[in-house]
Amino acid sequence: MSEHKLQVPEAVIFDMDGTLFETDTLLVPVHHRVFETLREEGLYEHETPPVERLLSCLGMLLEDIWRQVMPDSSEAARQRADVLLLQYEMEGLIRGEGRLYPYVEETLRELKDRGVKLFVASNGLEDYVKGVARHRGIAELFDGLYSAGEYATASKVDLVARLLKDHGVKSAWMVGDRSSDVEAGKGNGLQTIGCAYATYGRAAELDGADVLIADFRELARLLDQQ
């Protein structure tokens, strides 16, 4: 963990994929199903792109993800992929697929017990973000689950700004694994914590974060140091 003095926050705002949720435990089989269906429906003629390409795009808006994952596809294929991705993700969550990172639930409960307000701010779809929280048993711990899919924000900076305004939050930590999370925190005057345990992005994406953590439990320890 890199050392940097943080102020005690009234709230902690979390990204979802690569921060709370170990997304590849759900997304790998979903990815293959999406492209099998697209080919069956005549919307995509190529081989399935490497799943690593999709995982490396986590944190982006969905429309930007598909441009990276299948740049040679039609608009119709990308729109259908949106629908299939959500459908297969929700089916997987209901079946019990996909897991939280180690110690996420325990640490979230500890933070909440200590009076910290908890939020999610994700560039994902509304049903997906809320579905992960609900099916993994952590939804009730949050004061708000914000997604680009629900609020149609152009960037995570805008999404976090909306969250802060809605709830009157004056001080918060922004916790995430991608450059968009660091930007969302800095763009709203928040201190930022980078999740170095996630493997979906490049380490350089967390340049500029005030603190890096290698274990989710370190969040509680950071509070103890204040």
N, C-alpha and C positions, 0 to 999 in steps of 0.2 A: 504494500500500500504506500503510495506517495504521500508525503506529509504536507499539509497545508491547513492553516487555521480556518475553521469554519464558524459561522455564527449559528446559534441555536435557531432552527426554523419552526414556524408554526405549522408548516405543511411540507410533505415530501411528494413530489410528482414523479411518477415512474413511466417510462416507456414500457411496452408490453413484450414484443418479440425480441429475444436476445437479452432481456433484462429480467423479467419475471418468468417468462415462458420459454422453455427450451424448444423452439419452434420446429427444428428438424425432426423431432420425435413424432410430430403430426404431419409435417409438410412433405416429407420424402414420398410416402405412398400416395398422398393426394396429388402431388406433382405428376406422377406417372399416370394416374387415373384421368387427370384433366386432358393430357395430350392424347391418350388413347381415345377418349370420347370425341375430341376435336377431329381426329382422323376418321373415326367412324361416321361422323356427321359431314365429312367432306370439307371441313373448314381449314384443315392444316394437312399438308402433304409430306412434311419433312419428318426426320427422326426427332424423338423427344430431346429437347435441349438438356444439357447437364443440369442436374438439380442444384449443383453448386452455384450456377449462374443465378438461379432464383434466390437462393439463400443469401448471396452477396448483395442482393437488392433490398433485403428487408430493411425497413425504415423509410423507404421511398413511398410516394403516393402510388396507388395501384396502377394508374394509367402509365406512369413512368416505368414501373416494373416490367410491364409487358413489352414496352418498346425496347428494353434491354434484353429481355429473355427471348423474345421472338420478333426481332426487327423485320423479318421477311414476311410477317403475317398481315392479313387484312384487318381493317377496323372491325369487321363482323366477327372475326376470330377472337380478337382481343376482348370485345364485349361479351362474347359467349364464355371466354375463359374467366372473366369476372364472376359470372353466374355459377359456373362449375366449381371454381375454387371455393367460394363460400359454401356451396351445397356440400361438397365433399369434406371440407373442414368441419362443418357442423355435424355431419354424420360420424366423422371420426371422433370428435369430442364426446358425442353421446355414447359411442362404443367404449369410451375410456382411453382412447389414444391420446398421446401428448402429455408431457409432464412439466411441472414447474421446475425451476432450478433448485438445487439443494438448499434447504433452510429458508426458502422464500416465505412459506406460510407462517412458520414460527416467528420469523423476524418481523413480518408485517404485524402480527398480533402483538408482539412486544412493543413496537413503535406506537400502535394504536392505544395500548394500555398506558403508555406514558404520555398520552394526550396529544400526539402528533396527528394532524389530519392527513389522510392519504388519498391520492388521486392517481388516475392513469391518464396519460396523454399519448395517443397512438395515431400514426398515419393510416391505420388499418380501417376496415369496414366496421360499422357499428355492431352488427349482429355477431361478427367474429370476436371483437374485443370484449363485448359483454358476455358472449358465449364461453370464452376461455375462463373469465372470472367466475361465472356461474358454475360451470361444470367442474372446475377445479376447487370449488368451495371457498373462494376468497372474496366473492362479490360484496358481501356485507361489510367487509373491512374498509371499503372505500367511500369517501364522501362524494365522489363523482368519477364516472368513467367516460372520458372524452375521446372522441375519435374524429379523424378527418372525414370519415364516411358519414357521420351524423351531422357535422357542422359545416361541411363543404369548405373547409379552410384551404388556402393555397399553400400554406407552409406550417410547420410545427410551431414556428415563432407565433403565428397568428392564433393557432389552437391554444397554446399555453396562455397567451394574452387574454383570450376569451375566458378560460378557466379562472384565471386570477381575478378578473373583473367580476365574474358571476358570483364568486364566493368571498370576495373581499379579502383575499389573501395578500398580505404585505411582505412576507418573507417565506422563502421556500428553497429546498434543494431540488434540482432537476437531476434525475438519475436515469442513465441510459447507456447504450453501447455504440451509438453512431454519431457522426458529426452533426446530424440534424438535431440530436438531443443537446449537444453542447451549444449549438447555435440558438436553440429554443431557450435554453437557460440564459445565456449571455445576452440575447436579444431582449430579454425581459428583466434584466438586472438581477438574476438569480445566481446562486452558487451552484456549481455543476459537479456531479460525481460520475465518473466513467467506469463502466463495468468491464474490466479487463478479462473477466472469465469467459465472455462471449467470444465465439470464433467466427461469426458471420462477416464481420467487417475487417478492415485493416487497422493495425494498432495506431497508425497515424491519424485515424479518424477521431481519436480521443485527445489529440493535441489541444491544449487550451482548457481541459477540464481542471478544476481546482484540486480534485483528489481522484485517484484511481483505486478501485477495490478489486481484489482477486477472489473474494468470498462474500456472499450476500450478508453474512452475519456481521461484517465489518461496519455496516450502517449503524447498528446499535452501539458498537464501540465508539464510533465517531460522536454519537450523542453524549457518551460518557466523558469524552475528552473536553466538552465545552464548559 
